[in-house]
Amino acid sequence: MPEVTIHIGGRGFDVSCQEGEESYLHSAAKMLDDEARVLSDQIGRIPEARMLLMAGLMLADKTAAVEDRIKEVEARLAEREAELEALRNAPAPEPERIEVPVVPASVTETLAELAARAEALADEIEEKAGAES
C-alpha cells in the first residue's frame, strides 16, 4: 500500500491508500486543506483535531448542498423524461385538411386565349419593325 503525505492546514499527515488511489487522496486532501485554510484565516491557529473537525463539517455542508441540488435536477429530469415519453406515446395528430383553390377551366381557357393574342401582337410588331428597317 502506498504511503502518501498530505498537507492540511499547514500540517503534514502520512496516509496509506490503495494502489492507484493517490491522485484521489491528494484531491480530497486539497479540498479539506482549502477549508482548513479558510478557518485559519478567520480564526487563527486552532488545535489540529478542532481544525479537522470544522473543515470536515464545512465540506459535509457543501456536499449536502450539492446532493440537494442533484436531487432537484434529477427530479426535473424525471419530469422531462415523463413528458417526452408521453409525447412519444401520444397518438399521431389527425392530418390537417388544407383546401387548395382550383382554377376554373373557363379562366384557364381565357388566359390561354390572352397569351395567344399577346404572342400574335408581338409577332405583328416584330414584322412591322423589320419592314421599317
C-alpha positions as CSV (number, residue, x, y, z in Angstrom):
1,M,0.0,0.0,0.0
2,P,1.5,3.4,-0.9
3,E,2.1,5.9,1.8
4,V,1.2,9.5,0.8
5,T,2.0,12.7,2.7
6,I,-0.9,15.2,2.5
7,H,-0.9,18.7,3.9
8,I,-4.0,20.1,5.6
9,G,-3.9,23.5,7.4
10,G,-0.2,23.7,7.1
11,R,0.4,20.4,8.8
12,G,1.6,17.2,7.2
13,F,-0.1,13.8,7.6
14,D,1.2,10.4,6.4
15,V,-1.7,8.4,5.0
16,S,-1.9,4.9,3.3
17,C,-4.2,4.3,0.3
18,Q,-4.9,1.7,-2.3
19,E,-2.6,1.4,-5.3
20,G,-3.7,3.9,-7.9
21,E,-5.8,6.0,-5.5
22,E,-3.1,8.5,-4.8
23,S,-4.5,11.2,-7.0
24,Y,-7.9,10.9,-5.4
25,L,-6.4,11.2,-2.0
26,H,-4.5,14.3,-3.0
27,S,-7.6,15.8,-4.5
28,A,-9.7,15.1,-1.3
29,A,-6.8,16.4,0.9
30,K,-6.7,19.6,-1.2
31,M,-10.5,20.2,-0.6
32,L,-10.0,19.6,3.1
33,D,-6.9,21.9,3.1
34,D,-8.8,24.7,1.4
35,E,-11.5,24.6,4.1
36,A,-8.8,24.4,6.8
37,R,-7.1,27.5,5.4
38,V,-10.4,29.4,5.4
39,L,-10.6,28.5,9.1
40,S,-7.0,29.5,9.8
41,D,-7.5,32.8,8.1
42,Q,-10.7,33.6,10.0
43,I,-9.9,32.2,13.5
44,G,-6.1,31.9,13.5
45,R,-4.2,28.9,14.9
46,I,-6.6,26.2,16.3
47,P,-5.9,22.7,17.7
48,E,-5.5,20.1,15.0
49,A,-8.5,18.0,16.0
50,R,-10.8,21.0,16.0
51,M,-9.4,22.3,12.7
52,L,-10.0,18.9,11.0
53,L,-13.5,18.6,12.6
54,M,-14.5,22.1,11.5
55,A,-13.0,21.7,7.9
56,G,-14.8,18.3,7.6
57,L,-18.1,19.8,8.7
58,M,-17.7,22.6,6.2
59,L,-17.1,20.1,3.4
60,A,-20.0,18.0,4.6
61,D,-22.2,21.1,4.4
62,K,-21.1,21.8,0.9
63,T,-21.7,18.1,0.0
64,A,-25.2,18.2,1.4
65,A,-26.0,21.3,-0.6
66,V,-24.7,19.6,-3.8
67,E,-26.7,16.5,-3.0
68,D,-29.8,18.6,-2.6
69,R,-29.2,20.3,-5.9
70,I,-28.6,16.9,-7.6
71,K,-31.9,15.7,-6.3
72,E,-33.7,18.8,-7.6
73,V,-32.1,18.3,-11.0
74,E,-32.8,14.6,-11.1
75,A,-36.5,15.4,-10.3
76,R,-36.7,17.9,-13.1
77,L,-35.0,15.4,-15.4
78,A,-37.5,12.7,-14.4
79,E,-40.4,15.2,-15.2
80,R,-38.9,16.0,-18.6
81,E,-38.4,12.3,-19.4
82,A,-42.0,11.6,-18.4
83,E,-43.2,14.4,-20.7
84,L,-41.0,13.1,-23.5
85,E,-42.4,9.6,-23.0
86,A,-46.0,10.9,-23.0
87,L,-45.3,12.7,-26.3
88,R,-43.8,9.6,-27.8
89,N,-46.8,7.5,-26.8
90,A,-49.4,10.1,-27.8
91,P,-51.4,9.2,-30.9
92,A,-50.3,11.0,-34.0
93,P,-52.4,14.1,-34.7
94,E,-55.1,14.0,-37.4
95,P,-53.7,15.3,-40.6
96,E,-54.7,18.9,-41.2
97,R,-57.1,19.4,-44.1
98,I,-55.9,22.0,-46.5
99,E,-58.0,23.2,-49.3
100,V,-56.3,24.2,-52.5
101,P,-58.3,26.5,-54.7
102,V,-58.9,25.1,-58.1
103,V,-58.7,27.4,-61.1
104,P,-61.9,27.0,-63.1
105,A,-61.4,25.7,-66.7
106,S,-63.0,28.9,-68.2
107,V,-60.3,31.0,-66.5
108,T,-57.6,28.7,-67.8
109,E,-59.0,28.9,-71.3
110,T,-59.3,32.7,-71.2
111,L,-55.7,33.0,-70.0
112,A,-54.6,30.8,-72.9
113,E,-56.5,33.0,-75.4
114,L,-54.9,36.1,-73.9
115,A,-51.5,34.6,-74.2
116,A,-52.1,33.7,-77.9
117,R,-53.3,37.2,-78.7
118,A,-50.2,38.7,-76.9
119,E,-47.9,36.5,-79.0
120,A,-49.7,37.4,-82.2
121,L,-49.4,41.1,-81.4
122,A,-45.7,40.6,-80.6
123,D,-45.2,38.9,-84.0
124,E,-47.0,41.8,-85.8
125,I,-44.8,44.4,-84.0
126,E,-41.7,42.5,-85.0
127,E,-42.8,42.3,-88.6
128,K,-43.6,46.0,-88.8
129,A,-40.3,46.9,-87.1
130,G,-38.4,44.6,-89.5
131,A,-40.2,46.2,-92.5
132,E,-39.3,49.7,-91.4
133,S,-35.6,49.0,-91.0
